[in-house]
């Protein structure tokens, strides 16, 4: 009986490993994975198919090993993270590969990661404080996303300490110059009619954005006083040279100003007894009490600070 020649096919195992798996990633963000498949016998595995599936067995991506060395092959793969926050475990499969004389068995490896909400940072600046009771309060509201999403048109509200809404608006369409994705809006609000310190809060509604976002409210405070009714002109000079001092800091009560090239600061202040403070680097600090009853001019002479 004649013998039948049968081709002998070797069977080799493979091992797959995954590197650069992020511990946490923003919803919908890009994951750049490095997948390495090796054969203990040192075979070249270029072209071996790699498949990524989720925990339900649904295919996420498929590609082939694009580079190889004497012991296997490598693949750099970019995947998009799910849009829903949570814990995820996916599996990478190296699919079996058969050539003329070698069958490489498949192998698999799991990898886990956390998908997190995008974070919105709210901020408030440019607050005109102190402000006269009942006057117009100017503030600027800004917001930025941790994943650099567009926040153009993001609706927000401003509430007082009792939770009453005092204003509402939307962030503008443009990014604030020289910032990384800060969208902003200037507002002019009615200041409370009572004197004192007021704590307000900015909140936003990110529900209409493409990806899930979380935002912490941003608190800010300002002070209201009696409306300023008088103009006080403070002239600051060097005690010895009698030359005007520029960039001296001037405070009359809660009202602040800085002197110009002529050593003059003009402030609108409320009437009554106020503390007048003047400071400038290299000079002694000046403080006195003044009784403001009308428009007036005050001259201040600063001596040089003593050398230590």
Residue pairs with C-beta under 8 A, 6 or more apart in sequence:
7 101
8 101
9 98
9 101
9 102
9 103
10 101
10 102
10 103
11 102
11 103
11 104
11 105
12 39
12 40
12 41
12 43
12 102
12 103
12 104
12 105
13 39
13 40
13 104
13 105
13 107
14 37
14 38
14 39
14 45
14 48
14 72
14 94
14 104
14 105
14 106
14 107
15 37
15 38
15 39
15 40
15 107
16 35
16 36
16 37
16 50
16 92
16 93
16 94
16 107
16 108
16 109
17 35
17 36
17 37
17 38
17 109
18 33
18 34
18 35
18 36
18 92
18 109
18 111
19 33
19 34
19 35
19 36
20 32
20 33
20 34
21 31
21 33
21 111
21 112
21 113
22 31
22 113
23 113
23 114
24 113
24 114
24 115
24 116
25 31
25 81
25 113
25 114
25 115
25 116
26 81
26 115
26 116
26 117
26 118
26 146
26 147
26 211
27 81
27 82
27 83
27 84
27 85
27 115
27 116
27 117
27 118
27 147
27 211
27 212
28 80
28 81
28 82
28 83
28 147
28 210
28 211
29 80
29 81
29 147
30 78
30 79
30 80
30 81
31 78
31 79
31 80
31 81
31 113
32 76
32 77
32 78
33 76
33 77
33 78
33 79
33 92
33 111
34 74
34 75
34 76
34 77
35 50
35 65
35 74
35 75
35 76
35 77
35 92
36 72
36 73
36 74
36 75
37 45
37 48
37 50
37 65
37 72
37 73
37 74
37 75
37 94
37 107
38 45
38 71
38 72
39 45
39 71
39 72
39 104
42 70
42 71
43 71
43 72
43 102
43 104
44 68
44 69
44 70
44 72
44 73
45 65
45 68
45 72
45 73
45 94
45 97
45 104
46 64
46 65
46 66
46 67
46 68
46 73
47 64
47 65
47 73
47 97
48 64
48 65
48 73
48 94
48 95
48 97
48 104
49 62
49 63
49 64
49 94
49 95
49 97
50 62
50 63
50 64
50 65
50 75
50 77
50 92
50 93
50 94
50 95
51 59
51 61
51 62
51 92
51 93
51 95
52 59
52 60
52 61
52 62
52 77
52 79
52 90
52 91
52 92
52 93
53 59
53 60
53 90
53 91
53 93
54 60
54 88
54 90
55 88
55 89
55 90
60 79
60 90
61 77
61 79
63 75
63 77
64 75
65 72
65 73
65 74
65 75
66 73
66 74
66 75
66 76
67 73
67 74
67 75
68 74
81 113
81 115
82 88
82 115
83 115
83 211
83 212
84 115
84 212
85 115
85 116
85 117
85 212
86 114
86 115
87 112
87 114
88 112
88 113
88 114
88 115
89 110
89 111
89 112
90 110
90 111
90 112
91 108
91 109
91 110
91 111
92 108
92 109
92 110
92 111
93 106
93 107
93 108
94 106
94 107
94 108
95 106
96 103
96 104
96 105
96 106
97 103
97 104
98 104
117 212
117 213
117 214
118 145
118 146
118 147
118 149
118 209
118 211
118 212
118 213
118 214
119 145
119 146
119 213
119 214
119 215
120 143
120 144
120 145
120 146
120 151
120 154
120 204
120 206
120 213
120 214
120 215
120 216
121 143
121 144
121 146
121 215
121 216
122 141
122 142
122 143
122 156
122 202
122 203
122 204
122 215
122 216
122 217
122 218
123 141
123 142
123 143
123 182
123 218
124 139
124 140
124 141
124 142
124 202
124 218
124 220
125 139
125 140
125 142
126 138
126 139
126 140
126 186
127 137
127 138
127 139
127 220
127 222
128 137
128 138
128 139
128 222
129 137
129 221
129 222
129 223
130 222
130 223
130 224
130 225
130 254
130 255
131 137
131 191
131 222
131 223
131 224
131 225
132 191
132 224
132 225
132 226
132 227
132 228
132 270
133 191
133 192
133 193
133 194
133 195
133 224
133 225
133 226
133 227
134 190
134 191
134 192
134 193
134 227
135 191
135 227
136 188
136 189
136 190
136 191
137 188
137 189
137 190
137 191
137 222
138 186
138 187
138 188
138 189
139 186
139 187
139 189
139 220
140 184
140 185
140 186
140 187
141 156
141 158
141 169
141 171
141 184
141 185
141 187
141 202
142 171
142 176
142 182
142 183
142 184
142 185
143 151
143 154
143 156
143 171
143 182
143 183
143 184
143 204
143 215
144 151
144 179
144 180
144 181
144 182
144 183
145 151
145 181
145 213
147 211
148 180
148 181
149 181
149 209
149 210
149 211
149 213
150 181
150 183
151 171
151 181
151 183
151 209
152 171
152 172
152 173
152 174
152 183
153 170
153 171
153 173
154 170
154 171
154 183
154 204
154 205
154 206
154 209
155 168
155 169
155 170
155 204
155 205
156 168
156 169
156 170
156 171
156 185
156 202
156 203
156 204
156 205
157 165
157 167
157 168
157 202
157 203
157 204
157 205
158 165
158 166
158 167
158 168
158 187
158 189
158 200
158 201
158 202
158 203
159 165
159 166
159 200
159 201
159 203
160 166
160 192
160 198
160 199
160 200
161 198
161 199
161 200
166 189
166 190
166 200
167 187
167 189
169 185
169 187
170 185
171 183
171 184
171 185
172 183
172 184
172 185
173 183
174 183
175 181
175 182
175 183
176 182
176 183
176 184
191 222
191 224
192 198
192 224
194 224
195 224
195 225
195 226
196 223
196 224
197 221
197 222
197 223
198 221
198 222
198 223
198 224
199 219
199 220
199 221
200 219
200 220
200 221
200 222
201 217
201 218
201 219
201 220
202 217
202 218
202 219
202 220
203 215
203 217
204 215
206 213
206 214
206 215
223 254
225 253
225 254
225 270
226 270
226 271
226 272
227 270
228 255
228 267
228 268
228 269
228 270
229 268
229 270
229 271
230 268
230 269
230 270
230 271
230 292
230 293
230 294
230 295
230 296
231 266
231 267
231 268
231 269
231 295
232 252
232 266
232 267
232 268
232 269
232 292
232 295
232 296
232 297
232 298
233 264
233 265
233 266
233 296
233 297
233 298
234 250
234 252
234 257
234 259
234 264
234 265
234 266
234 267
234 276
234 278
234 297
234 298
234 300
235 244
235 262
235 263
235 264
235 297
235 298
235 299
235 300
236 244
236 245
236 248
236 250
236 259
236 263
236 264
236 265
236 278
236 280
236 300
236 301
236 302
237 243
237 244
237 245
237 263
237 299
237 300
237 301
237 302
238 244
238 245
238 283
238 301
238 302
238 304
239 301
239 302
239 303
239 304
240 303
240 304
242 301
243 263
244 259
244 261
244 262
244 263
244 264
245 259
245 263
245 280
245 283
245 302
246 259
246 260
246 261
246 263
247 258
247 259
247 280
248 258
248 259
248 263
248 265
248 278
248 279
248 280
248 283
248 302
249 256
249 257
249 258
249 277
249 278
249 279
249 280
250 256
250 257
250 258
250 259
250 265
250 267
250 276
250 277
250 278
251 257
251 275
251 276
251 277
251 278
252 267
252 269
252 274
252 275
252 276
252 290
252 292
253 269
253 270
253 274
253 275
255 267
255 268
255 269
256 267
257 265
257 266
257 267
258 265
259 265
269 292
270 292
271 292
271 293
271 294
272 291
272 292
273 289
273 290
273 291
273 292
274 289
274 290
274 291
274 292
275 287
275 288
275 289
275 290
276 286
276 287
276 288
276 289
276 290
276 298
276 300
277 285
277 286
277 287
278 285
278 286
278 287
278 300
278 302
279 285
279 286
280 302
282 304
282 305
283 302
283 303
283 304
283 305
284 302
284 303
284 304
284 305
284 306
286 300
286 302
290 298
